[in-house]
Amino acid sequence: MAELLIRNSSVGFIKSIIFDKDGTLSNSEECLLELARTRIEFAEKKFKKLKINNIKILLLRKLLVSVYGLRGNSLLANSSLAIASREQNIISTATILTLFGFDWFNSLSLSQEIFNEVDIFLSNKKDHMVKQRTLVLGALDLLVSLKNKGVCIALMSNDTKAGIEEFICRNKLEGIFDYLWSAENKPSKPAPEAVIELCKNINFNPSECALISDADTDLKMAKEADIAIVIGFTGGWKKPPKLTEKQFKIKKFNELKIQRNT
């Protein structure tokens, strides 16, 4: 067992730490902002091609800005774009489209088209690569310290498996994580059963693990799964998230230390 300290005070003993990715380990806000704006732009273009009037196009923009969590040059940390999976965001977009008279089949088809076209557009955009998710300050030092102390490290995200692997490759984190849980794993977060299943796969009880995330949905999930130590992280956003489900809260990773028992 390893002793976990927050600001030099012991908070308990663990064998494993489960990390969220976007907004926790990863600087995701700029990338997500561009993604949100581009999806809105492509949705507007779809409406124009369908000869939908400008008033409805303005309303579409307003609704998508709200549901995606855009606030000027920042993104709400608790918005669907920041927390939910791609499939869940497709469904939320399709729901908006039904308000304009499209049936569910057409709303879902249009949303999937928009998302796919945006993915292709951004993948071919050179400056988008610069905005790809980099590590939050202090994250690498913490991960290396945990690895050196023999603590099992798991990554749990609503990103796809390919997205997680790209993040690991881009930030040279190969060999750091002992287990990955993506949106393609079932159940997916924020179901408490997702954490329970992850713990089974790493051969530890939830009571032997800690979880760190920037989202209340994850923190509540961890508590319901009986994770021993639930830590809210606020340092990954311009406007720090207001977390109500945490047991402990940190803003910087250097507030967290691990001490191996001998």
RAURTA-V50184 format. One line per field, one symbol per residue. psi: psi as a letter, one per 20 degrees, with the letter a starting at -180 (. if undefined). A space follows every 50 residues. Layout:
# RAURTA-V50184
psi = ???
This chain:
# RAURTA-V50184
psi = qqppppljppiapriqppprfpifhpniggghghgghhggghgghghghj kpqhghghggggghgghikpndkrpphjrhhhgrrghhhgghghgghhij iqrgghggggghgggghgggghhjogihhhjqorqqpiggggggggghjj pppqpoqjrrghhghgggghjljpigphqpoaiiqpqrqkphhggghghh hjkqqhijqqpprjphggggggghjkpgoopppjjjqgopqopijqhqpq hqiiipqpopq.
